[in-house]
Each structure stands twice: as C-alpha cells, then as structure tokens.
Amino acid sequence: MSATALPPVRLGTRPSPMAMEQTTRFAAAFRARYPEIPLDILKIASAGDRHEGPLAEIGGKGAFTRTADQHLLDGRVRATIACAKDLPGPHDRSPGIAISAVLPREDPRDVLVLPAGSRPATLAELPPGTRVGTSAPRRAALLRALHPELVAVPVRGNADSRLAALDRGTLGADVMIAALAGLRRLGLGHRVCEVLDPAVWLPAAGAGIIVIERRADDLATEDLLSPLGHAPSRSLLDAERAALAALHGNCLTAASAHAALDEAAGVVTVHAVVLDPAGGAPVRASASGAAEGAGGVGREAGLRLLAAGAGRLLGGPA
C-alpha cells in the first residue's frame, strides 16, 4: 500500500502558541517513526480559551478539555494533545478517555517573571504589597503561606498574552508566576527572574509533561501511539495524578503532588501537599514504592494526606 493510500491520523490541539509548539514537536516525532502515515492537525478552541473570567465559572479545568474530549468520543479526531497540568482529575473528566503516550518531562518548576526592563529581584526581595499575578489556587496559597506581605491577584490568558500584558502594565499585577517549561516552549526562558525551589514551592502535578490521549476503546490508536511515549515520565505522571485523585479535589483545591523516580532502584517517591487557601499551615505527606506501581504509590500519598486531616482544607476558595 502506498503512503498516500493510508488513512490520516487526525490530532486535536488547542490553538494557543504554546499548544502549537508542543504539537509541532510531537508531530515531528510521529512523522519520524511513521513517515508513511499522514498526520492532520485540527485546532480545537476550548471554552477555557474563550472565557476571560475565573475558571470556576465554567467548570474548572474541564473547560480546557471538554470540547476536545467530545471530538475524541465522536470520532472527529483519533487523538488529542495537552499539558498534563491542565487536565482535570478523573472524577471531573468525561468517561472513555485514556492516555496513550507521555512525552519526556521538562523542567516542572515555577518561576517569577517581572516586567521587561525591571531590576532583577526575588520573591523575598519584592516590596510589601506587590501584586503577584497567578491563576492557580496552589500558587496563591503558597504565596500567602511563604510571602504573606505580597498580594496574590487572579490573572487569565495564555502565557504569551499574560507576559505582554505584564510588560504593558495592563495585567492588573506587578509581577507574575509562570511555568518554566511553558516559557521555554515559547522561547521566553530569558524572562525568568527567579526559579522557585521545588522543595519549598511544590510544582503543579503533571507540570512539564505533555500527554497524548485517545478513546479508551480505541486499541489501534493505543498500539500506534504508545511506542512514542516515555515510560519514566509516565510513571511520574501516574503517581502525581493518583495522589490528587485520592483527594477528589476540584479547580479550587490548593494542592499538588510531585514525584521523583530513582530509575536505578526502580523506586518512585511522591511528595504531596494540601495548602490552606488563607495561608495557614499546609498538610504534607509522602510515600515511596516500586515504580511499576506508581499509581498505587501516589494514591497512598493522597490517602495519607486525608488521614493527616487534609480534608478540612479541600475545595475552599483561593
């Protein structure tokens, strides 16, 4: 059979510059492995892309995946690509969606970004009352706990548009917190002023990981895409998502889980936290176990959080 006779694989993606950059990288890997199979890219605008207010008004993180999920379930695309940290938990997700491939993890840390031309500074050096822009309850709670003299303010928009607004002075914030991996994907790594210590400022679950998803019953697509995945990163993602799933949180939950993998020993360790949105003491827990059971290790970390009293902090406003 000639290459032109093979049916194309249609991949759905959000239309943002960051989404298109990660889609381009995955497309290059796909075409290198399957040069005979056409790959079509379909841009799917989500409700989250169009809505400028708080995500809670339109169903939380699901606003970024709901339309793409429907395209998958209807058969309009065979696969979708997304940032893992933008995926809602399984209890908030459309049924029938499964991960086929996970790309190698990039740097998961958060960073401080200042307006262009500003004198370099760290979070600790910012003057009291500085408005720090972030859309994440986790970041807002961390800021209140670690730097109560600063003021967290909600901001929305893609990373590039938020950065442009920061430079114009129209963001509504004096500085902002962003994901290091996202800035690097956009070629904006030079804008980083401070990389936040992940031992103190726990990164988002799934940060720096790109996932390719399919319909759960589409085993042909699973066979096609799974060889493109990175097994160590998949273990990390499974552990982190399982920890948050055990909490049954929502888009207002200030929580995170971060996993580390000792490949030589075959051991994964998960550090998880539920933060107090008001800036009070967080609840922390950790668990370690065999990497082949990464999901179970993450779930154990989540259950230990609940046993330690994390339930009183879940679901509160950021």
C-alpha positions as MATLAB code, in Angstrom:
seq = 'MSATALPPVRLGTRPSPMAMEQTTRFAAAFRARYPEIPLDILKIASAGDRHEGPLAEIGGKGAFTRTADQHLLDGRVRATIACAKDLPGPHDRSPGIAISAVLPREDPRDVLVLPAGSRPATLAELPPGTRVGTSAPRRAALLRALHPELVAVPVRGNADSRLAALDRGTLGADVMIAALAGLRRLGLGHRVCEVLDPAVWLPAAGAGIIVIERRADDLATEDLLSPLGHAPSRSLLDAERAALAALHGNCLTAASAHAALDEAAGVVTVHAVVLDPAGGAPVRASASGAAEGAGGVGREAGLRLLAAGAGRLLGGPA';
ca = [
       0.000    0.000    0.000;
       1.384    3.441   -0.877;
       1.774    6.178    1.701;
      -0.967    8.247    0.100;
      -3.402    5.329    0.464;
      -3.041    5.162    4.236;
      -5.772    6.948    6.209;
      -4.524   10.030    8.069;
      -4.332   10.271   11.828;
      -6.112   13.423   12.972;
      -4.720   15.031   16.129;
      -6.685   17.678   18.031;
      -4.930   20.535   19.806;
      -5.698   23.878   21.377;
      -4.780   26.811   19.091;
      -2.564   28.729   21.544;
       1.088   29.357   20.596;
       2.272   27.078   23.411;
      -0.092   24.283   22.378;
       1.025   24.579   18.769;
       4.701   24.417   19.773;
       4.224   21.189   21.699;
       2.046   19.800   18.901;
       4.778   20.553   16.368;
       7.317   18.661   18.469;
       5.060   15.648   18.818;
       4.235   15.746   15.091;
       7.953   15.619   14.266;
       8.395   12.516   16.449;
       5.301   10.885   14.925;
       6.397   11.521   11.347;
       9.917   10.298   12.070;
       8.546    6.958   13.296;
       5.673    6.699   10.808;
       6.745    8.509    7.621;
       4.130    6.593    5.636;
       1.161    7.746    7.753;
      -0.290   11.235    7.158;
      -0.847   13.307   10.306;
      -3.505   16.027   10.261;
      -3.658   18.726   12.939;
      -7.067   20.089   13.940;
      -7.174   23.210   16.116;
      -9.922   22.985   18.735;
     -10.724   26.142   20.679;
     -11.911   25.383   24.194;
     -14.305   27.237   26.469;
     -11.306   27.955   28.697;
      -9.544   29.707   25.813;
     -12.542   31.969   25.164;
     -13.567   32.716   28.765;
     -11.741   35.576   30.486;
     -13.183   35.175   33.988;
     -12.439   32.624   36.727;
     -12.368   29.018   35.530;
     -14.744   28.030   38.333;
     -17.491   29.891   36.457;
     -17.278   27.424   33.553;
     -16.460   24.163   35.279;
     -12.790   24.469   36.206;
     -10.002   22.772   34.274;
     -12.555   20.748   32.332;
     -13.176   23.915   30.330;
      -9.878   23.234   28.553;
     -10.635   19.590   27.723;
     -14.401   19.265   27.337;
     -14.592   20.212   23.656;
     -11.553   18.138   22.715;
     -12.938   15.162   24.649;
     -16.161   15.394   22.662;
     -14.186   15.421   19.412;
     -12.478   12.218   20.563;
     -15.675   10.496   21.637;
     -17.434   11.491   18.399;
     -14.562   10.165   16.284;
     -13.737   13.559   14.761;
     -10.119   13.116   15.937;
      -8.171    9.987   16.861;
      -6.029   11.661   19.499;
      -5.583   14.924   21.390;
      -2.547   16.599   22.914;
      -2.472   18.649   26.111;
      -0.367   19.816   29.045;
      -0.842   17.281   31.822;
      -1.165   20.000   34.480;
      -4.231   21.350   32.639;
      -6.118   18.047   32.792;
      -8.924   17.753   35.366;
      -8.920   14.834   37.762;
     -10.512   11.573   36.634;
     -13.632   12.215   38.738;
     -14.138   15.513   36.832;
     -13.387   14.059   33.396;
     -15.508   12.728   30.566;
     -15.529    8.904   30.769;
     -13.940    6.950   27.973;
     -10.694    8.950   27.618;
      -7.276    7.326   28.130;
      -3.637    8.375   27.894;
      -1.678    6.717   25.079;
       1.678    8.454   25.306;
       3.548   10.761   27.660;
       6.429   12.835   26.319;
       9.679   13.242   28.304;
       9.207   15.561   31.252;
      10.594   19.070   31.009;
      11.579   21.213   33.996;
       8.453   21.309   36.229;
       9.416   24.311   38.367;
       7.551   27.605   38.678;
       9.325   30.915   38.119;
       8.958   34.592   38.944;
       8.648   36.957   35.973;
       8.981   40.741   36.172;
       8.037   43.370   33.572;
      10.616   43.920   30.849;
      13.348   46.303   31.949;
      12.756   45.759   35.663;
      15.607   45.472   38.088;
      16.097   41.774   38.955;
      14.530   40.644   42.220;
      13.395   37.501   44.007;
      10.015   36.958   45.643;
      11.635   37.595   49.019;
      13.001   40.930   47.798;
       9.732   42.333   46.440;
       8.281   45.230   48.435;
       5.258   44.580   50.655;
       2.004   44.974   48.775;
       3.449   43.850   45.436;
       0.647   42.311   43.362;
       1.632   38.842   42.146;
      -0.430   37.512   39.244;
      -1.434   33.841   39.111;
      -4.461   31.848   38.041;
      -3.627   28.801   40.184;
      -5.055   28.241   43.703;
      -1.887   26.286   44.523;
       0.338   29.260   43.705;
      -1.907   31.743   45.512;
      -1.911   29.609   48.667;
       1.856   29.115   48.531;
       2.319   32.859   48.183;
       0.102   33.576   51.200;
       1.950   30.990   53.282;
       5.511   31.846   52.277;
       5.250   35.565   51.482;
       2.223   36.983   53.324;
       3.433   40.531   52.689;
       2.701   40.077   48.972;
      -0.750   40.101   47.364;
      -1.974   37.323   45.070;
      -4.238   38.586   42.276;
      -6.005   36.389   39.696;
      -4.967   36.698   36.052;
      -6.104   34.759   32.983;
      -4.916   34.203   29.441;
      -2.225   32.260   27.619;
       1.335   32.674   28.879;
       2.385   34.888   25.970;
      -0.606   37.213   26.308;
      -0.150   37.471   30.080;
       3.513   38.350   29.619;
       2.672   41.009   27.021;
       0.063   42.496   29.372;
       2.590   42.491   32.223;
       5.039   44.464   30.087;
       2.313   46.943   29.048;
       1.176   47.413   32.631;
      -2.332   46.144   31.868;
      -2.209   42.746   33.584;
      -3.517   44.042   36.904;
      -0.415   42.666   38.601;
       3.095   43.987   39.182;
       4.813   40.621   38.621;
       3.604   37.118   37.828;
       4.308   33.460   38.487;
       4.616   31.198   35.443;
       5.696   27.687   34.474;
       9.328   27.417   33.426;
       8.573   24.706   30.841;
       5.902   26.859   29.197;
       8.152   29.895   28.903;
      10.898   27.783   27.372;
       8.462   26.314   24.841;
       7.679   29.857   23.745;
      11.347   30.814   23.541;
      10.934   33.111   26.556;
      13.204   31.404   29.055;
      15.306   34.557   29.250;
      12.391   36.310   31.032;
      12.841   34.182   34.160;
      13.915   36.282   37.147;
      13.860   33.583   39.831;
      13.395   29.821   39.634;
      11.384   28.772   42.690;
      12.819   25.977   44.811;
      10.613   22.886   44.284;
      11.411   21.618   47.780;
       9.536   24.629   49.166;
       7.378   25.771   46.250;
       5.919   22.434   45.170;
       5.295   22.349   41.389;
       1.920   21.550   39.873;
       1.049   17.890   39.425;
       1.881   16.988   35.829;
       3.971   20.127   35.292;
       6.319   19.888   32.314;
       4.582   16.796   30.900;
       2.738   16.595   27.575;
       0.151   13.845   27.129;
      -1.444   12.329   24.043;
      -4.916   10.921   24.685;
      -7.346    8.653   22.819;
     -10.689    6.957   23.269;
     -10.318    4.232   25.863;
     -11.753    1.608   23.490;
      -9.514    2.588   20.545;
      -6.806   -0.039   20.871;
      -5.497    0.548   17.351;
      -4.579    4.122   18.261;
      -3.050    2.886   21.517;
      -0.813    0.484   19.552;
       0.162    3.300   17.197;
       0.956    5.975   19.773;
       2.253    4.130   22.831;
       5.728    3.477   21.286;
       6.200    7.256   21.188;
       5.832    7.523   24.955;
       8.480    7.979   27.644;
       7.990    5.352   30.352;
       9.766    7.157   33.230;
       7.683   10.290   32.708;
       4.537    8.178   32.539;
       5.371    6.718   35.965;
       5.792   10.207   37.406;
       2.505   11.374   35.920;
       0.596    8.302   37.089;
       1.889    8.810   40.633;
       1.062   12.515   40.767;
      -2.412   12.207   39.272;
      -3.261    9.285   41.545;
      -2.343   11.347   44.607;
      -4.688   14.166   43.591;
      -7.408   11.735   42.532;
      -7.444   10.307   46.069;
      -8.327   13.790   47.333;
     -11.288   14.235   44.955;
     -10.472   17.917   44.760;
     -11.671   20.409   42.186;
     -10.440   23.520   40.386;
     -10.473   25.441   43.679;
      -8.304   22.910   45.501;
      -4.918   24.295   46.520;
      -2.987   21.039   46.337;
      -0.159   19.390   44.479;
       1.866   16.231   44.198;
       5.384   15.910   42.855;
       7.083   12.596   42.123;
      10.738   11.672   41.790;
      11.991    8.484   40.166;
      15.123    6.558   41.087;
      15.466    4.590   37.870;
      18.413    2.539   39.100;
      16.476    1.325   42.135;
      13.110    1.264   40.375;
      11.561    3.360   43.148;
       9.188    6.305   42.876;
       8.693    8.787   45.718;
       5.699   11.120   45.879;
       5.585   14.312   47.934;
       2.054   15.691   48.229;
       0.559   18.711   49.925;
      -2.800   20.324   50.556;
      -2.441   24.036   51.237;
      -4.562   26.381   53.279;
      -6.020   28.965   50.854;
      -5.816   31.519   53.663;
      -2.077   30.940   54.088;
      -2.158   28.759   57.210;
      -0.175   25.602   57.847;
      -0.303   23.061   54.993;
      -0.790   19.331   55.341;
       2.013   17.278   53.798;
       2.556   13.569   53.174;
       4.822   11.321   51.146;
       5.038    7.717   50.011;
       7.577    5.553   48.202;
       7.303    2.280   46.333;
       8.053    0.306   43.205;
       7.919    2.336   40.012;
       5.795   -0.278   38.244;
       3.093    0.502   40.783;
       3.495    4.283   40.582;
      -0.233    4.920   40.612;
      -0.607    2.977   43.839;
       2.239    4.911   45.439;
       0.584    8.193   44.514;
      -2.748    7.035   45.883;
      -1.073    6.094   49.163;
       0.368    9.614   49.422;
      -3.084   11.066   48.845;
      -4.691    8.812   51.437;
      -2.012    9.787   53.962;
      -2.916   13.434   53.359;
      -6.537   12.686   54.166;
      -5.556   10.705   57.249;
      -3.495   13.693   58.400;
      -6.532   15.976   58.218;
      -6.211   17.486   54.756;
      -9.962   17.155   54.182;
     -10.618   20.355   56.133;
      -8.646   22.347   53.544;
     -10.082   20.861   50.359;
     -12.331   22.769   47.996;
     -12.065   26.132   49.684;
     -11.792   29.366   47.731;
      -8.353   30.556   46.649;
];
